[in-house]
Amino acid sequence: MRILIAEDEPISRKLLAAALKKMGHDVVGAENGRAAWETLQREDIRLVIADWEMPEMTGLELVRKLREEAADRYIYAILLTSRGLKQDIVLGLEAGADDYVTKPFDRDELMVRIKAGERVTRLEAELAERNEQLRRMALVDGLTGIANRRSFDEDFSRQREHAKRFSRAFSVVMIDIDHFKLYNDSLGHEAGDGALRAVAQLLAGALRVSDKVYRYGGEEFVCILPETDAQGAVVVAERLRGAIEGAKIPHAGNKPSGVVTISVGVASHGADAAAGDEELLSRADQALYVAKSGGRNRVAAWSAESPVRS
């Protein structure tokens, strides 16, 4: 482990460092609590041994600060103290310390307490990784393997804020599989699920690295195109439409092509930055309606003259 020793007495700090290095640990030293806190902001350290009495910031204050402000990761804290009274130990533990070592320290006792800290930090890291995996899973559509509606909502809000703050363009592309109900009715839901997976992967493969596709619900998909104005978004949308038609997935109910196709609506955040989140999505949906009512298998971009869906 990489261990931080916060100890204002140089000799005690050196003795601790020597003992920990002999155990195989990497050691970083700090002469007081404030220097230790600054080190923790720069480096990924998961275990701290802090002397109770230090200038500028005591070990007790450092521990309290760890628990109040270092929420991004768990740091195991051991207080080093010459105080042996029960009330002092309780005070340290209440402040957030995980353990304590009395001065002068016993090497065997220190080794046992460090090993306990290793176990806790390892378990904390494993738990954090599992929680992150669960979080990522919650943002993925279980059927198609692409990002889901929840992921879109989060990314769209971030993109919208970025665009407003830096006056940047971005576009939204709404996609609907043409006559998908007929596909399901004629071939069954298992085949329909297969078609959805195929379309999702084709869309993902046809996008640029900066773009992202999401399953919006049912047979609808949506894409976010960062740094893309209306003209550029139409070019991307046409590529998506062509990729699906070019895959030639059989769809007897989709006349006259006989293959799976998509209708696409485009709306962009640009000159009219006053449009809110819902308004921008509504515009993309209106453009999609224009594409579908105009014969399907086509792209339509929103304009002020677009008919509003009733």
C-alpha positions as CSV (number, residue, x, y, z in Angstrom):
1,M,0.0,0.0,0.0
2,R,0.9,3.7,-0.4
3,I,0.7,5.0,3.2
4,L,0.9,8.6,4.3
5,I,2.5,9.4,7.7
6,A,1.5,12.8,9.2
7,E,3.9,13.3,12.1
8,D,5.7,16.5,13.1
9,E,8.5,14.8,15.0
10,P,11.2,13.8,12.4
11,I,12.6,10.9,14.4
12,S,9.2,9.3,15.0
13,R,8.3,9.8,11.3
14,K,11.5,8.1,10.2
15,L,11.0,5.2,12.6
16,L,7.5,4.7,11.3
17,A,8.5,5.0,7.7
18,A,11.3,2.4,8.2
19,A,9.0,0.0,9.9
20,L,6.4,0.3,7.1
21,K,8.9,0.0,4.3
22,K,10.2,-3.2,5.9
23,M,6.6,-4.5,5.7
24,G,6.7,-3.7,1.9
25,H,4.7,-0.5,1.9
26,D,5.4,2.7,0.0
27,V,5.6,5.6,2.4
28,V,4.9,9.4,2.0
29,G,5.7,11.8,4.8
30,A,4.1,15.0,5.9
31,E,5.3,17.3,8.8
32,N,1.8,18.4,9.8
33,G,-1.9,17.8,9.2
34,R,-2.2,20.6,6.6
35,A,0.6,19.3,4.5
36,A,-0.9,15.8,4.8
37,W,-4.3,17.1,3.6
38,E,-2.6,18.8,0.6
39,T,-0.8,15.6,-0.3
40,L,-4.1,13.7,-0.1
41,Q,-5.6,16.1,-2.7
42,R,-2.8,15.2,-5.2
43,E,-2.2,11.5,-4.6
44,D,-4.3,8.4,-4.4
45,I,-3.6,7.3,-0.8
46,R,-5.9,5.0,1.0
47,L,-4.3,4.7,4.5
48,V,-3.1,7.6,6.8
49,I,-1.3,7.4,10.1
50,A,-1.7,10.8,11.8
51,D,-0.1,12.0,15.0
52,W,-2.8,13.5,17.3
53,E,-0.7,16.5,18.3
54,M,0.6,18.5,15.3
55,P,1.0,22.2,14.4
56,E,-1.4,23.9,11.9
57,M,-3.8,21.0,11.8
58,T,-3.9,18.2,14.4
59,G,-4.4,14.6,13.6
60,L,-7.9,14.8,15.0
61,E,-8.8,17.8,12.8
62,L,-7.3,15.9,9.8
63,V,-9.5,12.9,10.5
64,R,-12.6,15.1,10.8
65,K,-11.7,16.8,7.5
66,L,-11.2,13.4,5.8
67,R,-14.7,12.3,6.8
68,E,-16.3,15.6,5.9
69,E,-14.6,16.3,2.5
70,A,-12.9,13.2,1.1
71,A,-16.2,11.6,-0.1
72,D,-14.8,10.4,-3.4
73,R,-12.8,7.5,-1.8
74,Y,-12.5,5.9,1.6
75,I,-9.3,6.7,3.4
76,Y,-8.5,4.5,6.4
77,A,-7.2,6.6,9.3
78,I,-5.0,5.5,12.2
79,L,-4.4,8.0,15.0
80,L,-0.9,7.9,16.5
81,T,-1.1,9.1,20.1
82,S,0.6,9.1,23.5
83,R,-2.9,9.5,25.0
84,G,-4.0,6.3,26.6
85,L,-7.1,7.3,28.4
86,K,-10.4,5.7,27.4
87,Q,-12.1,9.1,26.8
88,D,-9.3,10.2,24.4
89,I,-9.6,7.0,22.4
90,V,-13.4,7.3,22.2
91,L,-12.9,11.0,21.1
92,G,-10.6,9.9,18.3
93,L,-12.9,7.1,17.1
94,E,-15.9,9.4,17.2
95,A,-14.0,11.9,15.1
96,G,-13.8,9.3,12.4
97,A,-10.6,7.4,13.1
98,D,-10.7,3.7,12.2
99,D,-8.0,2.7,14.7
100,Y,-5.2,4.0,16.9
101,V,-1.6,3.2,17.8
102,T,0.0,4.4,21.0
103,K,3.4,6.0,21.2
104,P,6.0,4.6,21.3
105,F,4.6,2.1,18.8
106,D,5.1,-1.6,19.0
107,R,6.2,-3.0,15.5
108,D,4.1,-6.1,15.8
109,E,1.0,-4.2,16.9
110,L,1.5,-1.7,14.1
111,M,1.8,-4.6,11.6
112,V,-1.5,-6.1,12.8
113,R,-3.3,-2.8,12.6
114,I,-2.0,-2.0,9.1
115,K,-3.1,-5.4,7.9
116,A,-6.6,-4.6,9.3
117,G,-6.5,-1.3,7.3
118,E,-5.5,-3.2,4.2
119,R,-8.4,-5.5,4.4
120,V,-10.9,-2.7,4.9
121,T,-9.5,-0.5,2.1
122,R,-9.5,-3.6,-0.2
123,L,-13.1,-4.3,0.6
124,E,-14.0,-0.6,0.1
125,A,-12.3,-0.6,-3.3
126,E,-14.1,-3.8,-4.3
127,L,-17.5,-2.4,-3.1
128,A,-16.9,0.9,-5.0
129,E,-16.1,-1.1,-8.2
130,R,-19.2,-3.2,-7.9
131,N,-21.3,-0.1,-7.3
132,E,-19.8,1.5,-10.4
133,Q,-20.6,-1.7,-12.4
134,L,-24.2,-1.6,-11.2
135,R,-24.4,2.1,-12.1
136,R,-23.1,1.4,-15.6
137,M,-25.5,-1.5,-15.9
138,A,-28.4,0.8,-15.0
139,L,-27.5,3.0,-17.9
140,V,-27.5,0.2,-20.5
141,D,-30.6,-1.2,-22.4
142,G,-30.8,-4.9,-21.6
143,L,-32.1,-5.9,-25.0
144,T,-29.9,-4.0,-27.4
145,G,-26.8,-3.4,-25.3
146,I,-26.6,0.3,-26.1
147,A,-27.3,3.2,-23.7
148,N,-30.9,3.5,-22.4
149,R,-33.3,6.3,-21.8
150,R,-31.9,7.1,-18.3
151,S,-28.4,7.4,-19.8
152,F,-29.8,9.7,-22.5
153,D,-31.5,12.0,-19.9
154,E,-28.2,12.4,-18.0
155,D,-26.1,12.9,-21.1
156,F,-28.6,15.3,-22.7
157,S,-28.7,17.5,-19.6
158,R,-24.9,17.7,-19.5
159,Q,-24.6,18.4,-23.2
160,R,-27.3,21.1,-23.0
161,E,-25.5,22.8,-20.1
162,H,-22.2,22.6,-22.0
163,A,-23.8,24.1,-25.1
164,K,-25.4,27.0,-23.2
165,R,-22.3,27.8,-21.2
166,F,-19.8,27.8,-24.2
167,S,-22.3,28.8,-26.9
168,R,-21.7,25.6,-28.8
169,A,-23.9,23.8,-31.3
170,F,-25.2,20.3,-30.8
171,S,-28.0,18.3,-32.4
172,V,-30.5,15.6,-31.5
173,V,-31.6,12.9,-33.9
174,M,-34.8,11.0,-33.3
175,I,-35.2,7.6,-35.1
176,D,-38.2,5.3,-35.6
177,I,-38.1,1.9,-37.3
178,D,-40.7,2.0,-40.1
179,H,-43.7,-0.2,-39.8
180,F,-42.2,-2.1,-36.9
181,K,-45.5,-3.3,-35.6
182,L,-46.1,-5.2,-38.9
183,Y,-42.6,-6.8,-38.4
184,N,-43.6,-8.1,-35.0
185,D,-47.0,-9.2,-36.1
186,S,-45.7,-11.2,-39.1
187,L,-42.5,-12.6,-37.6
188,G,-43.1,-12.6,-33.9
189,H,-41.5,-10.7,-31.0
190,E,-38.3,-12.8,-30.9
191,A,-37.6,-11.8,-34.4
192,G,-38.5,-8.2,-33.5
193,D,-36.0,-8.3,-30.6
194,G,-33.4,-9.5,-33.1
195,A,-34.2,-6.6,-35.5
196,L,-33.9,-4.1,-32.6
197,R,-30.5,-5.4,-31.7
198,A,-29.3,-5.3,-35.3
199,V,-30.6,-1.8,-35.8
200,A,-29.0,-0.6,-32.6
201,Q,-25.6,-2.0,-33.6
202,L,-25.8,-0.6,-37.1
203,L,-26.6,2.8,-35.7
204,A,-23.8,2.7,-33.2
205,G,-21.4,1.6,-36.0
206,A,-22.4,4.4,-38.3
207,L,-21.9,7.2,-35.8
208,R,-18.7,9.2,-35.3
209,V,-16.6,8.6,-32.1
210,S,-18.0,11.8,-30.5
211,D,-21.7,10.8,-31.1
212,K,-23.8,8.4,-29.1
213,V,-27.0,6.4,-29.7
214,Y,-29.6,5.5,-27.1
215,R,-32.7,3.3,-27.1
216,Y,-35.4,5.8,-26.4
217,G,-38.2,3.3,-26.0
218,G,-39.9,0.5,-28.1
219,E,-38.6,0.9,-31.6
220,E,-37.4,4.4,-31.1
221,F,-33.8,5.5,-30.8
222,V,-32.2,8.9,-30.2
223,C,-28.7,10.2,-30.9
224,I,-26.8,13.1,-29.4
225,L,-24.3,14.8,-31.8
226,P,-22.0,17.2,-30.0
227,E,-20.5,20.1,-31.8
228,T,-22.8,19.6,-34.7
229,D,-25.0,22.1,-36.4
230,A,-28.2,21.4,-38.3
231,Q,-26.5,21.0,-41.7
232,G,-23.9,18.5,-40.2
233,A,-26.6,16.7,-38.3
234,V,-28.6,16.0,-41.5
235,V,-25.4,14.5,-43.1
236,V,-25.0,12.2,-40.1
237,A,-28.7,11.3,-40.1
238,E,-28.6,10.4,-43.8
239,R,-25.6,8.1,-43.1
240,L,-27.6,6.4,-40.4
241,R,-30.6,6.0,-42.7
242,G,-28.5,4.6,-45.4
243,A,-26.7,2.2,-43.1
244,I,-30.0,0.6,-42.0
245,E,-31.4,0.4,-45.5
246,G,-28.1,-0.9,-46.8
247,A,-28.1,-3.8,-44.3
248,K,-31.1,-5.2,-46.2
249,I,-32.8,-6.8,-43.2
250,P,-35.9,-8.5,-44.7
251,H,-39.2,-6.8,-43.8
252,A,-42.0,-7.9,-46.1
253,G,-44.5,-5.5,-44.5
254,N,-42.4,-2.5,-45.3
255,K,-43.4,-1.6,-48.9
256,P,-42.0,-1.0,-51.4
257,S,-38.5,-1.7,-50.2
258,G,-39.1,-5.0,-48.5
259,V,-36.3,-4.3,-46.0
260,V,-36.1,-2.6,-42.6
261,T,-35.8,1.2,-42.9
262,I,-35.9,4.1,-40.5
263,S,-37.4,7.6,-40.4
264,V,-35.3,10.3,-38.9
265,G,-36.0,13.7,-37.4
266,V,-33.3,16.3,-36.7
267,A,-33.3,19.3,-34.4
268,S,-30.3,21.4,-33.4
269,H,-29.3,23.8,-30.6
270,G,-27.7,26.8,-32.3
271,A,-28.9,30.3,-33.0
272,D,-32.2,29.7,-31.1
273,A,-30.5,28.9,-27.8
274,A,-33.6,29.9,-25.8
275,A,-35.3,26.6,-26.6
276,G,-35.4,24.4,-23.4
277,D,-34.7,20.7,-23.1
278,E,-38.2,19.7,-23.8
279,E,-38.6,22.1,-26.7
280,L,-35.5,20.7,-28.4
281,L,-36.7,17.2,-28.1
282,S,-40.2,18.2,-29.2
283,R,-38.7,19.7,-32.3
284,A,-36.8,16.5,-33.1
285,D,-40.0,14.6,-32.6
286,Q,-41.9,17.0,-34.9
287,A,-39.2,16.5,-37.6
288,L,-39.6,12.8,-37.2
289,Y,-43.3,13.1,-37.8
290,V,-42.6,15.0,-41.0
291,A,-40.3,12.3,-42.2
292,K,-42.9,9.6,-41.4
293,S,-45.8,11.4,-42.9
294,G,-43.7,12.2,-46.0
295,G,-43.3,8.6,-46.9
296,R,-40.9,7.1,-44.3
297,N,-37.3,6.0,-45.0
298,R,-36.2,9.6,-45.1
299,V,-34.6,12.4,-43.0
300,A,-36.4,15.6,-42.0
301,A,-34.9,18.6,-40.1
302,W,-37.0,20.8,-37.9
303,S,-37.8,24.3,-39.1
304,A,-40.3,26.9,-37.9
305,E,-42.6,25.8,-40.8
306,S,-42.7,22.1,-39.6
307,P,-46.3,20.9,-38.8
308,V,-46.8,20.4,-35.1
309,R,-47.9,16.9,-34.1
310,S,-51.4,16.9,-32.8
